[in-house]
Amino acid sequence: MRKRGNAPTSIVVATSSAVRVARCTAAVAIGGWCVLLWASCAGLPAASRERALAPLPTLAADSVRTDTIGPGLVHAYVWLARGPWAVHILDVDRSACWSAVAVKAGGQAVGRERPSEAVRALAARTREAVAGGVNADFFSFEPPGVPVGPHVTGERVVTGPGDRPVLAFDGLGTPFIGTFFARGVAFLGDQPVNVDVWNRRSARGLALFDPSWGPATDTASGAVEVTLGGSPPTVIGVDTASAGVTIPRNGVVLVVGRDALAGLRRSLLGLERVASARWAVALEPFHPREAVGGFPVLVADSVLAAGLDSAGGAGFGPARHPRTAVGIAAGGRRLLLVTVDGRQAPYSDGMTLRELAEFLRGLGAADAINLDGGGSTALVLRRPDGSYAPVNRPSDREGERAVANTLAVVRRCATGRESGR
């Protein structure tokens, strides 16, 4: 798995006094959709604008169909009889001003929507050129639509990282696949306590929830929840009920898991309501502008990742399923959004993780990550009439599934220094 060697130059730290933001990007501000989609990238060097990427390898496909749907944006459909596999690829040339944007259903941790709904709402909300997107992370059904991994959008942490890999994009939109973690501290009076996770439950540690998660924490039996807020911030409540508590608009809730150290639980249960409070939390190794989780890493530094045949158990890694994945090629300039239809013989069986990894590497991906698949697999693109719909064939009987989050492709030029590289 690729590591970042330099200290970040752009960070976001949530604190009790403010959210400090040092952004390294600037979006193109053109109102009309068609104007923005077909406009040239004036902010890029001329050499980058004129040098087109070579076509993707056909991988001995039995049928190949390609459609250039915008400058630096190609949709390819590939069918291979030996699978049989029906594969859709959105080949994105980032130097043509295309960026990835993480879209969370409902704008908070809980919530599900179809990828076509997510990209349509993004286009309406931002008036940017949104080409389409793919379903992103695995998610829970109860509470509905909470991603298994992190979701960061516009540097705002909706859900924090766990122990799974992350597809992240820094201030210039440069893609990165790796692991992230949260690090923080809360001072309750003179008592410091370490924050272990951000906007995510932790059975054994201390979690911090802020308003980006949603209006309230979710239910959790055996947890101690400490609400911090006000001006100046104080401890305004200690709760042990399982129903969750309201997250103050200008505060946070600290949640101590049921399996945390008994001493930590006792100390928080005994807090005075008038105790002063301060807190700070950040993501490491850097704070991404956009991020979604996935599992597992498929390719790292052009080598197939270890453990693909056992990842997720016998019914996951070595079994054929519909799949969604993202590959990084051409030194990060090319982003490959890939869906493989499955469970629809003789049209398409789906792929094992190893088959998927080999396919992505064959396309030229030096790094790649698997996203949620099965009935969630969907690649949606904009139609000529401005609507959005899947171009693949989702395996669910009812068609496109409502998912937790979507990775959208948006026409947006980034400028300035690159964060963390």
C-alpha positions in Angstrom: 0.0 0.0 0.0 1.4 3.3 -1.0 2.5 5.7 1.7 2.8 9.4 1.7 6.3 10.6 2.7 5.8 14.3 3.2 4.0 16.3 5.9 0.7 17.8 4.7 0.5 21.4 3.7 -3.3 21.5 4.0 -5.1 20.5 7.1 -8.5 20.7 8.7 -8.7 20.5 12.5 -12.0 20.5 14.3 -11.6 22.4 17.6 -13.8 23.9 20.3 -13.1 27.4 19.1 -13.2 27.1 15.4 -12.6 24.9 12.3 -9.3 26.0 10.8 -9.2 25.4 7.1 -6.3 25.9 4.7 -7.6 25.1 1.2 -5.4 24.5 -1.8 -8.1 24.5 -4.5 -10.2 26.9 -6.5 -13.2 25.8 -8.5 -14.1 27.0 -11.9 -17.1 29.3 -11.5 -19.2 29.2 -14.7 -22.9 28.9 -14.4 -24.3 27.0 -17.3 -23.9 23.2 -17.4 -23.0 22.9 -21.1 -20.7 25.9 -20.9 -18.8 24.4 -18.1 -18.7 20.9 -19.5 -17.2 21.9 -22.9 -15.1 24.8 -21.7 -11.3 24.4 -22.0 -9.1 24.2 -18.9 -7.4 27.5 -19.1 -5.7 27.0 -15.7 -3.7 24.0 -17.0 -0.4 24.2 -18.9 -0.8 24.1 -22.7 1.1 20.8 -22.8 -1.3 19.1 -20.4 -4.3 20.4 -22.4 -3.0 19.1 -25.8 -1.5 15.8 -24.8 -4.3 13.2 -24.8 -4.0 10.0 -22.9 -3.5 6.8 -25.0 -6.6 4.6 -25.4 -7.0 1.9 -22.8 -5.9 -1.6 -23.6 -8.7 -3.8 -25.0 -7.5 -6.8 -22.9 -8.4 -9.3 -25.7 -12.1 -8.3 -25.4 -14.7 -9.9 -27.7 -16.6 -6.6 -27.9 -15.5 -3.1 -27.2 -17.6 0.1 -27.5 -16.2 3.5 -26.6 -17.9 6.9 -26.4 -16.1 10.2 -25.8 -18.6 12.1 -23.6 -16.5 15.1 -22.9 -12.9 16.4 -23.1 -10.8 13.9 -21.3 -13.8 11.7 -20.5 -14.4 8.3 -22.2 -17.0 5.7 -21.4 -16.0 2.2 -22.6 -18.1 -1.0 -22.6 -16.1 -4.2 -22.8 -17.5 -7.7 -23.1 -15.3 -10.8 -22.6 -16.8 -14.2 -23.4 -14.2 -16.1 -21.2 -16.0 -14.7 -18.1 -18.4 -14.0 -19.3 -17.9 -10.4 -18.1 -19.7 -7.2 -19.0 -17.6 -4.3 -17.9 -18.2 -0.6 -18.0 -15.3 1.8 -17.6 -15.4 5.6 -17.1 -11.9 6.7 -18.1 -11.2 10.1 -16.5 -8.3 12.4 -17.5 -7.8 14.5 -14.5 -5.7 17.1 -16.4 -8.9 17.9 -18.4 -10.3 19.5 -15.2 -12.3 16.4 -13.9 -12.3 15.9 -10.2 -13.9 13.2 -7.9 -16.4 14.4 -5.3 -17.8 12.2 -2.5 -21.6 12.6 -2.2 -23.3 11.4 1.0 -26.9 10.5 0.9 -28.8 13.0 2.9 -25.7 15.0 3.7 -25.2 13.2 7.0 -24.1 9.7 8.3 -27.5 8.1 8.2 -29.2 8.0 4.8 -29.4 6.2 1.5 -30.2 7.2 -2.1 -29.6 5.9 -5.6 -26.3 7.0 -7.3 -28.4 8.6 -10.1 -30.3 10.6 -7.5 -27.1 11.6 -5.8 -25.4 13.0 -8.9 -28.5 14.7 -10.1 -28.9 16.5 -6.8 -25.2 17.4 -6.9 -25.6 18.9 -10.3 -28.6 20.9 -9.3 -27.0 22.1 -6.0 -23.7 23.2 -7.4 -24.5 24.0 -11.1 -21.2 22.3 -12.0 -20.8 19.8 -14.8 -21.4 16.4 -13.2 -20.7 13.6 -15.7 -21.9 10.8 -13.4 -20.4 8.5 -10.8 -20.3 5.1 -9.2 -21.6 3.7 -5.9 -19.0 3.9 -3.2 -18.5 2.3 0.2 -20.1 -0.7 2.0 -22.8 0.4 4.5 -25.0 -0.6 7.3 -28.7 -1.2 6.9 -29.4 -0.4 10.6 -28.9 2.5 11.1 -29.5 2.8 7.3 -26.7 4.0 5.1 -23.9 4.6 7.5 -20.7 3.9 5.6 -18.3 1.3 6.9 -15.4 3.5 6.2 -14.8 7.3 6.1 -16.8 9.8 4.1 -15.2 13.2 3.6 -16.8 15.8 1.3 -15.4 19.2 0.8 -13.0 18.5 3.8 -16.0 17.9 6.1 -15.8 14.6 7.9 -19.2 13.0 7.9 -17.9 9.6 9.1 -14.4 8.9 10.2 -12.0 6.1 9.3 -12.0 2.7 10.8 -9.5 -0.1 10.0 -10.3 -0.4 6.2 -8.5 1.2 3.3 -9.5 4.6 1.9 -9.7 6.2 -1.5 -8.8 9.8 -0.8 -8.2 13.0 -2.9 -6.1 15.8 -1.6 -6.4 19.6 -2.3 -5.5 19.2 -6.0 -7.7 16.2 -6.5 -4.8 13.9 -6.6 -5.9 10.3 -5.7 -4.4 8.2 -2.9 -5.2 4.8 -1.6 -4.1 4.1 2.0 -5.1 4.0 5.6 -6.2 6.9 7.7 -6.9 7.4 11.4 -8.2 10.1 13.7 -6.1 11.6 16.5 -7.5 14.0 19.1 -7.8 15.1 22.7 -10.5 16.5 24.9 -9.9 18.5 28.1 -12.7 18.2 30.6 -11.7 20.7 33.2 -8.0 19.9 33.7 -8.5 16.2 32.7 -7.2 15.3 29.3 -8.7 12.2 27.5 -7.5 10.9 24.2 -10.0 10.8 21.3 -9.7 7.5 19.4 -12.2 7.9 16.5 -14.1 10.8 14.8 -17.8 10.4 13.9 -17.7 6.7 14.4 -18.6 4.3 17.2 -15.8 2.7 19.2 -16.7 -0.1 21.6 -13.4 0.1 23.5 -12.3 3.7 23.1 -13.6 7.3 23.1 -15.4 8.6 20.1 -16.1 12.3 19.2 -19.3 13.1 17.3 -19.8 16.6 15.8 -22.7 18.0 13.8 -21.4 16.7 10.5 -22.5 13.3 11.7 -26.1 14.4 12.0 -28.5 15.8 14.6 -28.0 13.1 17.2 -25.8 10.1 18.0 -27.2 6.7 17.2 -28.4 4.2 19.7 -25.8 2.3 21.7 -26.4 0.2 24.9 -23.8 0.4 27.6 -22.3 3.7 26.4 -21.5 6.9 28.3 -22.3 10.0 26.3 -20.9 13.4 27.4 -22.3 16.5 25.7 -20.0 19.5 25.3 -21.2 22.9 24.1 -22.1 26.5 25.0 -19.9 29.6 25.0 -17.5 29.2 26.5 -17.8 25.4 26.1 -18.7 23.3 29.2 -20.0 19.8 30.0 -23.7 20.3 29.6 -24.9 16.7 30.0 -23.8 13.1 30.9 -26.1 10.4 29.6 -26.2 6.6 29.8 -29.4 5.9 28.0 -29.3 3.8 24.8 -31.4 6.2 22.7 -28.6 8.6 21.7 -28.4 12.3 22.5 -28.6 15.5 20.5 -25.4 16.9 19.1 -25.2 20.7 19.8 -24.8 22.9 16.7 -21.6 24.4 18.1 -20.5 21.4 20.2 -19.7 17.8 20.2 -20.7 14.6 22.0 -18.0 12.3 23.5 -19.1 8.6 23.5 -17.3 6.1 25.7 -17.9 2.5 24.4 -19.3 -0.2 26.6 -15.9 -2.1 26.6 -13.7 0.9 27.4 -11.5 0.9 30.5 -13.6 1.1 33.7 -11.5 4.0 35.0 -12.3 6.1 31.9 -16.0 5.3 32.2 -16.1 6.2 35.9 -14.2 9.5 35.4 -16.7 10.6 32.7 -19.7 9.6 34.7 -18.5 11.7 37.6 -18.0 14.9 35.6 -19.4 18.2 37.0 -21.9 19.9 34.7 -20.1 23.2 35.1 -16.7 21.8 34.0 -14.9 23.7 31.3 -14.3 21.8 28.0 -11.9 22.0 25.0 -11.3 19.5 22.2 -9.4 19.1 19.0 -9.3 16.2 16.5 -7.7 15.7 13.1 -7.2 13.0 10.4 -3.8 11.6 9.7 -1.6 11.2 7.6 -3.3 14.2 6.0 -6.8 15.7 5.7 -8.4 14.8 2.4 -10.7 17.0 0.5 -12.8 14.0 -0.6 -12.7 10.4 0.6 -14.7 7.2 0.6 -13.9 3.8 2.1 -13.5 0.5 0.4 -12.3 -3.1 0.8 -9.8 -4.5 0.0 -6.9 -2.9 -1.9 -6.6 -4.7 -5.2 -3.4 -3.4 -6.7 -0.6 -1.5 -5.0 2.4 -0.2 -7.0 1.4 -2.4 -10.0 1.4 -5.5 -7.8 -1.7 -7.6 -7.0 -2.4 -7.2 -3.3 -1.9 -10.2 -1.0 -4.9 -12.1 0.4 -7.3 -11.5 -2.4 -8.5 -15.1 -2.5 -9.4 -15.0 1.2 -10.5 -11.4 1.8 -14.0 -11.2 3.3 -14.3 -15.0 3.6 -15.2 -17.8 1.1 -18.3 -16.1 -0.1 -16.7 -12.8 -0.9 -13.1 -12.7 -2.3 -12.9 -16.0 -4.2 -16.6 -15.9 -5.3 -17.9 -14.1 -8.5 -20.0 -11.1 -7.8 -20.9 -7.8 -9.4 -18.1 -5.4 -8.5 -17.3 -1.7 -8.4 -13.7 -0.6 -8.3 -11.5 2.5 -8.8 -8.1 2.4 -10.4 -5.3 5.0 -10.5 -3.2 5.0 -13.7 -0.8 7.3 -15.6 0.9 8.5 -12.5 -2.4 9.7 -11.0 -3.5 11.6 -14.1 -6.0 8.9 -15.1 -8.9 7.7 -12.8 -10.7 4.5 -13.9 -14.2 3.9 -12.5 -15.1 0.3 -13.2 -18.2 -1.7 -12.8 -18.6 -5.4 -13.6 -22.1 -6.8 -13.9 -22.8 -10.2 -12.3 -25.3 -12.8 -11.3 -26.8 -12.6 -14.9 -25.5 -15.6 -16.9 -24.9 -15.9 -19.8 -24.6 -12.1 -20.0 -22.1 -11.6 -17.1 -21.1 -13.8 -14.1 -19.2 -11.2 -12.1 -15.6 -11.4 -11.0 -13.6 -12.7 -8.1 -11.4 -10.1 -6.4 -8.3 -11.6 -8.1 -10.0 -11.4 -11.5 -11.0 -7.8 -10.8 -7.4 -6.9 -9.7 -5.9 -8.5 -12.8 -8.4 -6.7 -15.0 -7.6 -3.3 -13.5 -3.9 -3.9 -13.7 -4.4 -4.9 -17.3 -6.0 -1.5 -17.9 -2.8 0.1 -16.6 -3.9 0.8 -13.0 -0.9 1.0 -10.7 -3.2 1.2 -7.7 -6.8 0.1 -7.3 -9.4 -0.5 -4.6 -12.6 -2.5 -4.4 -15.8 -0.6 -3.5 -19.2 -2.0 -2.6 -20.5 -4.5 -5.1 -23.3 -7.0 -5.5 -26.7 -5.3 -5.9 -25.1 -1.9 -5.2 -22.9 -1.9 -8.3 -23.9 1.0 -10.6 -22.2 3.3 -13.0 -24.5 6.2 -13.8 -23.9 8.8 -16.6 -25.6 11.9 -17.8 -28.0 11.4 -20.7 -28.4 14.0 -23.5 -31.6 15.2 -22.0 -29.8 16.0 -18.7 -31.1 13.1 -16.7 -28.9 10.4 -15.1 -29.3 6.7 -15.3 -27.2 3.5 -14.9 -25.4 2.3 -18.1 -24.7 -1.1 -16.5 -27.3 -3.7 -15.5 -27.7 -3.7 -11.7 -28.4 -7.2 -10.4 -31.2 -6.3 -8.0 -34.6 -7.1 -9.4 -35.8 -3.6 -8.7 -32.8 -2.1 -10.5 -30.6 0.6 -9.1 -30.1 0.2 -5.3 -30.2 3.1 -2.8 -26.7 3.2 -1.3 -24.8 5.2 1.4 -22.6 7.3 -0.8 -21.5 8.0 -4.4 -18.2 8.9 -6.0 -19.1 11.5 -8.6 -17.1 12.9 -11.5 -17.3 16.7 -11.7 -15.7 19.3 -14.0 -13.7 21.3 -11.6 -10.1 22.6 -12.1 -7.9 22.7 -9.0 -5.1 25.2 -8.6 -2.5 26.0 -5.9 -0.1 23.9 -4.0 -0.8 20.2 -3.7 -1.4 19.1 -0.1 0.9 16.6 1.5 3.1 15.9 -1.5 
